[in-house]
């Protein structure tokens, strides 16, 4: 509005919808199952996430990455090189793009959602993780703090590997903290608009124009 002189009265902001989905039941295993969802592109910070996790070899965790590996070969190469450099092939799996059913299954058995985005305009994957009631580790890049409240997990500065590793250590190593953040995620999810809500708001905005 400031840059282009557009009056606030001429702008409607409508959040994307988030489907109501079953809550995650967790892995139930000895390892904390981490899930990260997003296309393998530089903005998502997957190579930074691997560097942070490499510092936590003493903790019981495994990471599944679900996201398109075809968009940016350079980002994929950096991710794979980081995994190889730290000898984490047995603990980090990058599945590429998955179907909606496969993604739902990954959410269902995850214990913790993590995404080290450098910037998000909204953060659909973060909202989906909230809807599944997962504790979240993310960053403060862009609109993420608007989507993910402090009660739902830990947000760190984008690109800060030390802070990311510390947040991961806290939630991987402390069951009580994960449960507290999961409760915060469920509460935040209840306030997210559904697609029907967002569609209705968009329709009202169009009606006002005519």
C-alpha positions in Angstrom: 0.0 0.0 0.0 2.8 2.4 0.9 4.9 1.7 -2.2 2.1 2.0 -4.8 -0.3 4.3 -3.0 -3.2 1.8 -3.0 -5.9 2.6 -0.4 -6.5 0.0 2.2 -10.2 0.0 1.4 -9.4 -1.4 -2.1 -7.6 -4.5 -0.7 -9.0 -7.7 0.6 -6.7 -10.3 2.2 -8.0 -13.9 2.3 -6.0 -16.6 3.9 -5.6 -20.0 2.0 -7.9 -22.7 3.4 -6.7 -25.7 5.3 -8.6 -29.0 5.2 -9.7 -30.6 8.4 -7.7 -33.8 8.7 -7.1 -36.6 11.3 -4.5 -35.8 14.0 -1.2 -37.5 13.8 -0.9 -40.6 15.9 2.9 -40.5 15.9 5.5 -43.2 15.2 5.3 -45.0 18.5 8.9 -46.2 17.9 12.2 -45.6 19.6 13.2 -42.8 17.1 11.5 -39.4 16.8 10.2 -39.3 13.2 10.7 -35.9 11.7 8.8 -34.8 8.6 9.7 -32.0 6.2 7.4 -31.1 3.3 8.3 -28.9 0.3 9.9 -28.8 -3.1 13.7 -29.1 -3.0 14.5 -25.5 -3.9 17.0 -23.1 -2.1 14.3 -21.1 -0.3 13.3 -24.2 1.7 16.7 -24.6 3.4 16.9 -28.3 3.3 20.8 -28.2 3.2 20.7 -26.1 6.3 18.4 -28.6 8.0 20.8 -31.4 7.3 23.7 -29.4 8.8 21.7 -28.8 11.9 20.7 -32.5 12.3 24.3 -33.6 11.7 25.1 -32.0 15.1 22.5 -34.3 16.8 23.9 -37.7 16.0 23.6 -38.6 19.7 19.8 -38.3 19.6 17.3 -40.9 18.3 15.8 -39.3 15.2 15.1 -40.0 11.5 13.9 -37.5 8.8 11.6 -38.0 5.9 11.5 -35.2 3.2 8.5 -35.2 0.9 8.9 -32.8 -2.0 9.5 -32.4 -5.7 13.2 -33.1 -6.6 12.8 -31.9 -10.2 12.6 -28.1 -9.9 16.2 -27.2 -9.0 19.0 -29.7 -9.7 21.5 -27.5 -7.8 19.4 -27.5 -4.6 19.0 -31.3 -4.9 22.7 -31.7 -5.4 23.5 -29.6 -2.3 21.0 -31.6 -0.2 22.3 -35.0 -1.3 25.9 -33.8 -0.8 25.2 -32.7 2.7 23.6 -36.1 3.5 26.6 -37.9 2.1 29.1 -35.7 3.7 27.7 -36.4 7.2 27.0 -40.1 6.6 23.3 -39.7 7.1 21.9 -41.9 4.4 20.4 -44.3 6.9 18.6 -41.5 8.8 17.5 -39.1 6.1 15.2 -40.1 3.3 14.2 -37.8 0.4 11.2 -39.3 -1.3 10.5 -36.7 -4.0 6.9 -35.8 -4.8 4.3 -38.1 -3.2 0.6 -38.6 -3.7 -1.9 -37.0 -1.4 -2.6 -40.4 0.2 1.1 -41.1 0.8 1.5 -37.6 2.3 -1.4 -38.2 4.6 0.3 -41.4 5.8 3.6 -39.6 6.4 1.8 -36.9 8.5 0.0 -39.6 10.4 3.1 -41.3 11.7 5.3 -38.2 12.2 6.2 -37.0 15.6 7.6 -33.6 14.7 7.4 -31.3 11.6 10.4 -29.2 10.6 11.0 -26.9 7.7 14.0 -24.5 7.6 12.5 -22.1 5.0 14.4 -18.9 4.4 11.1 -17.2 3.5 7.4 -18.0 3.1 4.6 -15.9 1.8 2.2 -17.9 3.9 3.4 -21.4 4.6 0.9 -24.0 3.4 3.0 -26.9 4.7 3.2 -25.3 8.1 -0.6 -24.9 8.2 -1.1 -28.6 7.2 1.3 -29.6 10.0 -0.8 -27.6 12.5 -4.0 -29.2 11.2 -2.4 -32.6 11.9 -1.6 -31.4 15.5 2.2 -31.8 15.0 4.7 -29.7 17.0 6.6 -27.5 14.6 10.2 -26.3 14.2 10.5 -23.5 11.6 11.8 -20.1 11.0 10.7 -16.5 11.3 11.1 -16.0 7.5 8.3 -13.9 6.0 4.8 -14.8 7.1 5.6 -17.9 9.1 5.1 -16.4 12.5 1.6 -15.3 11.5 0.8 -18.9 10.6 2.7 -20.7 13.5 2.2 -19.3 17.0 4.9 -19.6 19.6 2.8 -22.1 21.5 3.0 -24.6 18.6 6.8 -25.1 18.6 10.0 -23.2 18.0 10.8 -20.6 15.3 14.4 -19.5 14.7 16.0 -16.9 12.5 16.3 -18.1 8.9 19.8 -19.5 8.1 20.8 -19.8 11.8 22.0 -23.4 11.9 23.1 -23.1 15.6 19.6 -22.0 16.7 17.9 -24.6 14.5 20.0 -27.4 16.0 19.2 -26.1 19.5 15.5 -26.1 18.8 15.7 -29.6 17.3 17.6 -30.9 20.3 15.0 -29.5 22.6 12.0 -31.0 20.9 13.6 -34.3 19.9 15.0 -34.8 23.4 12.0 -33.7 25.4 8.7 -35.6 25.2 6.9 -33.1 27.4 7.9 -30.2 25.3 6.7 -32.0 22.2 3.3 -32.7 23.9 3.0 -29.1 24.9 3.7 -27.9 21.4 1.3 -30.4 19.9 -1.4 -29.0 22.1 -0.6 -25.5 20.9 -0.7 -26.8 17.3 -4.1 -28.2 17.8 -5.4 -25.0 19.3 -3.9 -23.0 16.4 -5.4 -25.3 13.8 -8.9 -24.7 15.2 -8.6 -21.0 14.2 -7.5 -21.7 10.6 -10.1 -21.1 7.9 -11.3 -24.1 5.9 -11.4 -23.9 2.1 -15.1 -23.4 2.3 -14.5 -20.4 4.6 -11.9 -18.9 2.3 -14.0 -19.5 -0.8 -16.9 -17.8 0.8 -14.8 -14.8 1.7 -13.4 -14.6 -1.8 -17.0 -14.7 -3.2 -18.1 -11.9 -1.0 -15.1 -9.8 -2.1 -16.0 -10.4 -5.8 -19.7 -9.5 -5.0 -18.6 -6.1 -3.6 -16.8 -5.3 -6.8 -20.0 -5.7 -8.9 
